[in-house]
Amino acid sequence: MSIELRKDCKYALIVPTSMGVRITPVDGQPVYASDRYILQATSAESNVASISSYLGLPVKVLTTFVKGSPIAEFIKRNLASRYMDFEGPEVEQGGPWGYRHQFNIADSGYGSRGPRVWNDRAGEVGRTLNAKDFDLDRIFGQEGAQIVHLSGLIAALSESTSQFCLEIARAAKKYGTRVSFDLNYRASFWKGREKELREVFTEIARVADILIGNEEDFQLCLGVEGPEAGGKDIAEQIEHFKDMIARVKEQFPNASVFANTLREVVDVNKHLWGAILLEGSNWHVVEPRPITILDRIGGGDGFVGGLLYAILRGWESEKWIQFAWATGAMATTFLTDYAQPADEAQVWAIWQGNARVQR
């Protein structure tokens, strides 16, 4: 079975996002011990969209930029290099202490030393995202999109972005665009706003067609009872996670697809990676399998990107989870926090466990 998608669309996928930059030390070193770094343009939502854009589907990013900023120009050129269209207002910086693009300072960790990520988001221009800055009737009505992907990271950034995501979801539904919602809980975003954000997330989830989370997102964002997250032997809890997803489906009957990633950390460079998918009444499970990690950041986004790509391609749901598992695993083999698949065959080789040289 596949989700019925609108046909007369300019875009396969639209992602609203707040773009920023990520700074990562080379060679897996800690930030405080390094003097060489990689700078990349980043956001969780553009990470998701990269699977579709690199594999040839038309993608559009809705965001906001700091006018005249060299970082904004760096981001625009990066998005263009990823074959993505983008649209958004140019916001005046307002002086040295005004708006800027967020900085994500990430130590990837190595072996027994776990990753540490420092989010520096003061003055983040993405917090100003507002539906009034976008012609949603043109974007969803005239241009059209098959799926719009929303993230809890954007929904929780500010009161403005919470309302922005709600209005995006409503406009999408009005014009027959399917709504994907990755809950993406972040404790630092929710602190002091728990009641407000629970209501926002619940309202978005009620209109979503595709709901996605990890081991704890459904519990923390939507208050659905589930197993304890972060433990060992996650494979032994799969039935408990399936029970949790069944409860989510009961509370949010509009959605027809529910996905839950499973991750058990052996050490920084070795994880057990699995997933659960409920499509209609069809369960699909990938038991956690060992994967080798270069940089774990972006693996969950890679999974979501692969899932949406498979849905957009109209494949049978059994293939959705397989492709998503593989693109999630692929993302962790890149120094960028997004996967850059060469073609579908490369992804399927990862699913099949075929790492032999191709000449």
C-alpha positions in Angstrom: 0.0 0.0 0.0 1.2 3.6 -0.6 -0.1 7.0 0.4 -2.1 8.7 -2.2 -0.2 11.8 -3.2 -1.2 14.9 -5.1 0.0 14.8 -8.8 -0.1 18.3 -10.1 2.9 19.6 -8.1 6.1 21.5 -8.8 7.7 20.1 -5.7 7.9 16.6 -4.3 8.9 17.9 -0.9 8.9 21.2 1.0 10.7 21.7 4.3 10.4 24.8 6.5 13.6 25.3 8.5 16.1 27.6 10.3 19.4 27.3 8.5 22.7 27.7 10.4 26.2 26.4 10.4 27.9 23.5 12.1 31.6 23.7 13.3 33.2 20.3 13.9 36.8 19.5 14.8 38.6 17.2 12.4 39.8 13.7 13.3 37.1 13.2 15.9 38.9 15.5 18.4 37.2 17.5 21.2 36.5 21.2 20.5 38.7 22.4 23.4 41.7 20.4 22.1 41.4 21.4 18.4 42.7 24.1 16.1 41.3 22.7 12.8 37.6 22.7 12.0 35.1 21.9 9.3 32.3 24.5 8.6 29.1 23.3 7.0 25.6 24.7 6.4 23.1 22.7 8.4 19.6 22.1 9.7 17.8 18.9 10.6 15.1 19.6 8.0 17.4 20.3 5.1 19.2 17.1 6.1 15.9 15.2 5.6 15.4 16.9 2.2 18.9 16.0 1.0 17.9 12.4 0.3 15.2 13.4 -2.2 17.2 16.3 -3.7 20.4 14.2 -4.4 18.2 11.4 -5.9 16.6 13.8 -8.3 13.3 14.9 -6.8 12.4 18.6 -6.7 12.7 20.1 -3.2 12.1 23.5 -1.8 13.4 25.0 1.5 11.3 27.7 3.3 13.6 29.7 5.6 14.8 33.2 6.5 18.2 34.9 6.0 20.2 37.7 7.5 20.4 40.4 4.8 24.0 40.9 3.6 25.5 38.2 5.8 28.4 36.2 4.4 27.0 33.2 6.4 23.7 33.6 4.6 25.5 33.6 1.3 27.4 30.5 2.3 24.1 28.8 3.2 22.4 29.8 -0.1 25.3 28.4 -2.2 25.3 25.2 -0.2 21.5 24.7 -0.7 22.0 25.3 -4.4 24.8 22.8 -4.5 22.4 20.2 -3.0 19.9 20.9 -5.9 17.4 22.7 -3.6 15.2 25.7 -4.4 14.8 28.1 -1.4 12.7 31.0 -0.5 12.5 33.3 2.5 12.7 36.9 3.7 15.9 38.9 4.1 16.0 40.2 7.7 18.2 43.2 8.6 21.0 42.2 11.0 20.3 45.3 13.2 23.9 45.8 14.2 26.5 43.5 15.6 24.2 42.4 18.5 21.3 41.7 16.2 20.2 38.7 14.2 22.4 35.9 13.0 22.3 32.3 11.7 22.6 29.7 14.5 25.9 28.0 15.3 26.1 24.3 16.2 29.5 23.4 17.7 29.8 19.7 17.6 32.4 17.3 19.0 31.7 14.0 17.3 33.4 11.9 20.0 35.4 8.8 19.4 35.4 5.3 20.8 34.5 5.5 24.5 34.4 9.4 24.5 30.9 10.4 23.7 29.9 13.3 21.5 29.2 16.7 22.9 27.1 19.3 21.0 26.9 23.0 22.0 24.0 24.9 20.4 24.7 28.6 20.2 21.4 30.1 19.0 21.2 33.5 20.6 19.8 36.0 18.1 18.8 33.2 15.7 17.1 34.7 12.7 15.1 31.5 12.2 13.1 32.4 15.4 11.4 35.1 13.3 9.9 32.6 10.8 6.4 33.9 10.2 3.7 32.7 7.8 2.9 36.2 6.7 6.4 36.3 5.0 5.3 33.5 2.7 2.6 33.3 0.1 1.2 30.0 1.2 -1.6 30.0 -1.3 1.0 30.3 -4.1 3.4 27.8 -2.6 0.8 25.1 -1.8 -2.0 26.1 -4.2 -0.3 27.2 -7.4 3.1 25.6 -7.2 2.0 22.6 -5.1 3.9 20.0 -3.0 3.3 16.3 -2.5 4.6 16.3 1.1 5.6 19.1 3.5 7.9 17.9 6.3 7.7 19.7 9.7 10.1 19.2 12.6 9.6 19.7 16.3 12.8 21.6 16.3 11.2 24.4 14.3 7.9 24.1 16.1 9.6 24.7 19.4 12.0 27.5 18.5 9.7 30.4 19.5 6.1 31.3 19.7 6.3 32.7 16.2 7.7 29.5 14.7 5.1 27.4 16.6 2.4 29.4 14.9 4.3 29.3 11.6 4.3 25.5 11.7 0.6 25.3 12.5 -0.2 27.6 9.6 2.0 25.6 7.3 0.2 22.4 8.3 -3.2 24.0 7.8 -2.3 25.4 4.3 -0.9 22.1 3.3 -4.1 20.2 4.3 -6.2 22.8 2.5 -4.5 22.0 -0.8 -4.1 18.3 -0.5 -0.4 18.2 0.5 0.5 15.4 2.9 2.0 16.5 6.2 5.0 14.7 7.8 5.9 15.6 11.4 9.1 14.5 13.1 8.6 15.3 16.7 12.4 15.9 17.4 12.2 16.6 21.2 14.9 18.8 22.7 14.7 19.4 26.4 16.5 22.8 26.2 13.8 24.0 23.8 11.0 22.8 26.0 12.2 24.1 29.4 9.5 26.4 30.9 7.2 25.9 27.8 6.0 22.4 28.4 2.2 23.1 28.5 2.3 25.5 25.5 4.4 23.2 23.3 2.4 20.0 24.2 -0.7 21.8 22.9 1.1 22.9 19.7 2.6 19.5 19.0 -0.7 17.8 19.7 -2.5 20.1 17.2 0.1 19.5 14.5 0.1 15.7 15.1 -3.7 15.7 14.7 -3.5 16.9 11.1 -0.3 15.0 10.2 -0.4 12.0 7.8 3.1 10.7 8.8 4.3 10.8 12.4 7.9 10.0 13.3 9.9 9.8 16.5 12.7 8.0 18.2 12.7 6.0 21.4 11.4 8.9 23.6 9.8 11.5 21.3 6.2 10.2 21.4 6.4 10.1 25.2 7.9 13.5 25.8 6.2 15.4 23.1 2.7 13.9 23.1 2.5 12.2 26.5 2.0 8.7 25.2 3.2 6.0 27.5 6.1 3.9 26.3 9.2 2.0 27.3 12.2 3.6 29.1 14.6 5.2 26.5 18.3 4.9 26.5 18.7 1.4 27.9 20.5 -1.6 26.6 19.0 -4.6 24.8 16.6 -2.3 22.8 15.7 -5.3 20.6 14.0 -6.9 23.6 11.7 -3.9 23.9 10.4 -3.9 20.3 7.0 -5.3 21.3 6.7 -2.5 23.9 7.5 0.1 21.2 4.9 -1.4 19.0 2.4 -1.1 21.8 3.4 2.6 22.2 2.9 3.2 18.5 -0.6 1.6 18.7 -1.5 4.0 21.4 -0.2 6.9 19.3 -2.4 5.7 16.4 -5.4 5.5 18.6 -4.9 9.1 19.8 -4.1 10.5 16.3 -6.2 8.6 13.8 -5.7 11.0 10.9 -2.2 9.7 10.4 -1.7 6.5 8.4 2.1 6.1 8.8 4.0 5.9 12.1 7.8 5.4 12.3 10.0 4.9 15.3 13.8 4.6 15.0 15.7 2.4 17.5 19.3 3.0 18.5 21.5 1.3 21.0 25.0 2.8 21.5 27.8 0.2 21.9 30.4 2.9 21.6 30.7 6.1 19.6 31.7 4.3 16.4 29.5 1.2 16.7 25.7 1.4 17.1 22.9 -1.1 16.8 20.4 0.6 14.4 16.8 -0.5 13.8 13.3 0.8 13.2 9.6 0.1 13.5 7.0 1.2 10.9 3.2 1.0 11.0 1.5 1.7 7.7 -2.2 1.2 8.0 -2.5 -2.1 9.8 0.8 -3.4 8.4 3.8 -3.7 10.8 7.4 -3.7 9.5 10.3 -4.1 11.8 14.1 -3.9 11.2 15.7 -5.6 14.2 18.7 -3.5 15.4 21.8 -4.3 13.3 25.4 -3.2 13.9 26.5 -0.2 11.9 29.9 1.6 11.9 29.8 5.3 12.7 32.0 8.1 11.4 29.7 10.8 12.8 26.3 10.0 14.3 24.8 13.4 13.9 22.1 13.3 11.2 21.4 9.6 11.2 17.8 10.1 12.3 17.3 12.8 9.7 18.7 10.4 7.1 16.1 7.8 8.1 13.3 10.3 7.8 14.6 11.5 4.4 14.8 7.9 3.1 11.3 7.2 4.4 9.8 10.2 2.6 11.7 9.5 -0.6 10.4 5.9 -0.6 6.8 7.2 -0.1 7.2 9.8 -2.8 8.4 7.0 -5.2 5.2 5.1 -4.5 6.9 1.9 -3.4 5.4 -0.8 -1.2 5.6 0.0 2.5 8.0 -2.9 3.2 10.6 -1.1 1.1 10.0 2.2 3.0 11.6 1.0 6.2 14.4 -0.8 4.4 15.4 2.3 2.4 15.0 4.6 5.4 17.1 2.3 7.6 19.9 2.4 4.9 19.8 6.1 4.3 20.0 6.7 8.1 23.0 4.3 8.3 24.5 6.1 5.3 24.3 9.5 6.9 26.5 8.4 9.7 29.3 7.6 7.2 29.5 11.3 6.1 31.3 14.1 7.8 28.4 16.3 6.7 25.4 15.7 8.9 23.4 14.8 5.8 23.7 11.8 3.4 24.7 12.4 -0.2 23.6 9.3 -2.0 25.0 8.8 -5.5 22.0 6.7 -6.6 19.4 4.3 -5.2 21.7 1.3 -5.9 24.2 2.7 -3.4 21.5 2.8 -0.7 20.2 -0.7 -1.4 23.8 -2.0 -1.2 23.9 -0.7 2.4 20.6 -2.4 3.2 22.0 -5.7 1.7 25.2 -5.4 3.7 27.2 -5.2 0.5 30.3 -3.0 1.1 32.4 -4.6 -1.6 34.3 -2.3 -4.0 32.4 -1.2 -7.1 34.7 -0.7 -10.1 
